[in-house]
Amino acid sequence: MLRQNNLFNKVVGVTLIASAFFAGQTQASPIVGGIVTPTITSGALPDSPAAHVDANTPNSPFSGVVSINIRYDGQSFICSGALVGKRSVVSAGHCVDTDGNGHIIDINKPGNDVRVVFNSNGNVNALITASAVSMNSNYAGFGNCPAGINSFCVNDDISVITLSTDAPASAKIYRVSSNPVTSGTHIVMAGYGTSGDGINGYTVSPSFSKKRSGENYVDLFDGDDEQGFGGANEVYYADFDGVNAKGVLQDTFCTQYGVCSPVLPNDKESGIGGGDSGGPSFVIDPNTGEYILVANNTFSGNFQGQVKGSFGTYFGGILLASYTDYLVAATGGAIQIVPEPGSIAILGLGLGMLLMIRRRSKV
């Protein structure tokens, strides 16, 4: 994890929600386990959250990006996910964790269910209830580490939702890259969470039918927590760069750690927030234009004095290449793993020893 002045604020991206469409649930405060839960955010004006809204048409590269409604104990939550098979959706583990300790929702219990929402042309065109839900076996709750590891772990935060019927034919099914992601990789994110802008932070509520997209560059990594953060990278971090209201460029990982990936144009650079959890990060194959899934987005955070969701904050998620065995098993072999993704646009900036900066104590 990252540490600054002994403060580490982490924003879990599962958001409690109540709406007319998903009625029958009590209105709830957006607080989960005592951690504030604030989507894809925009840059500064003239960019805006509205400019990042996807058209939701069958031709959209994000037609297979879904919203997810998780309901239990009279509460209703929103997350995001990506379709990886006709009946398989990848999302975050904490989205289906009912107590913060890795205990998965019992969808057979009366009043409990997980529903996946497909959107087309701005409307909900399918609402499919899950027939099964899986959580990675190493996930023990958001922030919880394996025995003997004194830290704040977000590793293994991945789930697979099995649909009771086939997804709409108009929804894209994404392949997953098995290629290790390097620092400087350009990613495209999508999700249904809370939005805002780089100056004011989070200001727009999540929606089951309105998804946004944005872009960033991967900066830092965490290794395998079961190996004391050695081995293959499992978690990525990216910062939300931009010029603040005082005209000062906020590029946190560059100024704090010397990890200086490119800053995207104001209308492209984005962060994530509550409700985006489980949503995808893609790389784009430069030869075919295919959007290939490399990560699911699971957290966002800020350093002391930063407005949540504003320029200078950061976010990250789970690198799926480290979990292909789990994904193949959980989808019953339905998922397609790209075996030789070397042609994918993965840009390494040669940041060497700066790629891993860890926080060793939990606060």
N, C-alpha and C positions, 0 to 999 in steps of 0.2 A: 504494500500500500504506500501511499504518499503522505508525508508528514510535513507540517509547516507550523512552527511555533506551538508545538504540542496540541494542535487542533486538527481533527480530521472529521469533517462533516460529510456523511454519505447519504445520498438521497435514493431510497429504494423506489424502483419504477413501477410498483403496483399501486394503483389508485382506487380508493373506494369511490363508488359513483352511484347515483340514482337518477333515472330519467323516465319520461313517459313511455318510451318504447320498451324499456326493461323495468317495467313497473312491478310492484309487489315486494319491493325491498325497502327497508328503512333508510332514510337519509343518514349518512354517516360522515363524520369528520375525516378529512384526508390524512389520517394518522395511522400508521401501521406499526405496532410494536414499539411505539414511542419515537419512531424515526419519521421526520417530516417527509411527505411524499409530494413533491410539487406537482414536450414532444419534440418534436423536432423544432428547434428554435430558429428564428431568422436573424439576419444581421441588423444593422442600423437602418433607419429610414434613408432612402425610399424603399428599401426592402421591408417586408412585413410577413407575419405568419400566413396571411391570405395568399401571398405569392408562392408559398411552398405547398399549397393544397394540391393533391393529386386529382386528375380529372376522373379517376375511377372508371375508366372505360376498359373494355376488353383488350384494347391495344396498348394499354399502359404497361410499362415494365413492372409495375407494382400491383398488378391485378391479383397476384397470389399472396399479397400481404394482407393479413386478416386482423380483425380485432377479436378479443376473447373476453367473454363474460363469465366470471367465476363466482358462484353463489354458494354460501354456506353460513350457518348460524345467523340467518336473517340479514346478512350483509351481501353486497354486490360489488365486485371489483372489475376493473378493466385492465387488460394487458394487450400485447400485440404478438404476432407470430408470423411464420412463413410456411407456405404449403410445400412439402417436399415429396408428396405422393398423393394419389387420389384421395386417400383417407388419412394422411399423416401431416401433422403440423408441429413444427419445432417452436418452442417458446422457452421461457425462463422457469427454473425450478421454483423460485420463490413465489411465482404466480399461483402455483397449486399447492403451496405449503400453508397449512392452516394455523400453525402456531409459532413459526419462526425457528423451529428446531428440526426441520426436514420431515415432518409428518404430512404425508400427501392427503389431499382431499378424498373422502370416501364418497364417490358419486352414486353409490347405492343407498346412502342414507337419505331418508325423506327430507326434501327441501334443499338438498345439495345437487348441484350440477355444474358442468362446464359446457358453455355454448360458444361455437365459433361463427363469426359473422363475416359473410362475404358481401362485398359492395360492388355495384356496377352502375355507371352513369349517375352517381351521386345518391343512389338509393341502396337499401339493403335488399339483395336479391336471393340470399339464402341464409338461414339461421339453423345450424346443424349441431345437435347435441352430441357430446362425446360418448362413445361406448367404452372407452378405456383411457386412463391417464397414467403416464410413466414419469418417474423422476430418476435422475442419475443416482446410482447407489451411494456415491461418495458425498452427495450433497447433504449436509447436516444442518442447514439453516443459514440464512444470510449473515455473514460475519463470523460464523463458527468454524474453527479450525480443527484438524485432526488432533488427537491426543499428542501432547508434547510440543505442539507448535503454538507459541505465544505471539499471536498476531490477530489481524482482522481479515478473514479469508472470504473472498467472493468466488472462489473456484467452484467448478462442478455445477454451477447454477443453470441447469438445463433440464428441460422436460420435453416429452413427446405426447401429443394429444391425438388419439385415434378417433376419427369421425364415424358416426353410425351409418352414414350414407356417403356416396361419392361427392366430392366437391363439384361445384359447377364447372362445366367444360370450358368456360371462358376464363377461369382462374389459372394463371401460370403455375407450373410446378418447377421449383428451383433445384438445380444440382448443387452439391456441396463440394468445395475445394478441399483436397487433402494436402495442399501445398502449405508449408509454414509461412506465416505472414511476417514480413520484416518491417522494421521501423521505416516510415516514409511511405507505406502503402496507402494509396488513395482509396477511400471507401465511400459508398453511397448508402445512407441510412433511410429507413422509412418506419413510420409508426403512427399511432392514434392518440398519443398522450397530450398532456398539457403543453401549450406553446407560449411564445412570447418573443422578445427580441433581445439583442445583445446589450442594449442600454437599460431597459426596465426589468429584464428578467422575465419570469413566468407571469403571464397575465391572462391567458386563454385556456378555458377548461377543456378536458379531453372529450372525445366524441367517438361513439362506436361506428359512425359512418363517414367520418372525415379524417383521412390520413394525409400526412405531410412527408416530404422528403427533403433531404439536405446532404451535405458532403463534408468530409474532413480528411485528415491524415492520421494514421496510427503513429504514436510516439513511443510509448513505453510498454513493458510487459511484466507479468508475474509468471514464474514457473509453476511446476506441479507442487501443490501444497503437501501432498502425501510423500513427496521426496524432499521436504524442507525447502521448497521453491527452487529446486534444481530440475533437471530434465527438460522436457519440451515445454514451451510457453503455453499457458492455458488461458491467461487473461490479458486483454489489451487495454491501453489507456490513450485517450486523445484529448487535447485541450481545445477550447472554443475561442479562437483568436479574432480580434477586431479592435477598432479604434473606439475608445470610450467617449463619454460626453465631454471630457476635457481635452480631446484630441490626442490622447496617448494610446499607442498600440499595446494591447494586452495579449501577450504571448507567454503564458505562464511557464510551460515546460522549457521554453528557451531561456527565459530569464532566471528561473530557479535552478535548472539542472543542465543547461547547455544543450538540450535536445531541441534542435531548431528545424522542424519540418516546414515546408512551404505554408504560407498563409493564402487561403483561397480568396477569390473575390467576395465582396460583401454580400452579394446575393446568392452565394453558394455555401460559404462557411456556416456550419450549424452545430448545435449541441442537441442533447436529448433530455428528457425528464420523465416524470411520472406517467404511467400508461404506455410508454414506449418499451417497457421491459418485455423481453422476448422477441421484439421486433428485429428485423434483419439488418446486417451490414453486408453489402455486396462489393465485389470488384467486377469490373466490366472487361470481358475478353476483347482486346483491341482488334482481333481479326473478325469476330462474328457479332460483336455487340451484345453478347449474352450476359445477363446479370447472374453472377455466380455467388452463392452464399458462402461467406467466410466466418461470420460471427453472429451471435445473437446479443443484443444490447441489454444490459441488466442494471446499470447503476449510473448515477451522476453525483458530483460533489463539488465543494467549493472550499477555498481557503479563507482565513479570517478576514472579515471586512468586505468580502465579495457578495454581491447580490445573487441569490440563487438563480441560475439560468442565464446569467449575464456574461459578457466577454471576460475571459480569464478563468472561468470555471472549467471543469473537466468532466469526462464521462468515460465509460468503457463497457466491456462485456466479455463474453466467452468465445474463445477461438475454437471453431468446430472441428478443425483438423485434428485436435487432440482427443476428440470424442467420437471418432468414426465408428469404432467397434460398438459403442453404446447405441449410436444412432441406427446402425444397421439392424441390431437386435431389436430395438424398441419399435422400429417401423416394419418388422417382419421382412426385411430385405427390400422394402419398397423404395427406400431412398437411393438416389444415384450419386455416387462419389466420383468426382472427376479424378481419374488415376494419374494423369500426367498434365497437371495444370500449369506447366512452365510457361505457356503462351499467355497466361493471364497477366494483366497489367499490374505487377507487383514491383514497386520501386524501392530498392534498398538504398538508404542514404549513407551507409557506412558509419553508423554512430557508435559501433564497437561497444566498449565497456559501459557506455551511458544507457544501454537499453534496459537495464533493470535497476530500479531504485526502490528499495523496500522499506516498509515501516515495520519494526520488530516488536512493538508493544501495543496492546489494545487499550483505548482510552474510553 
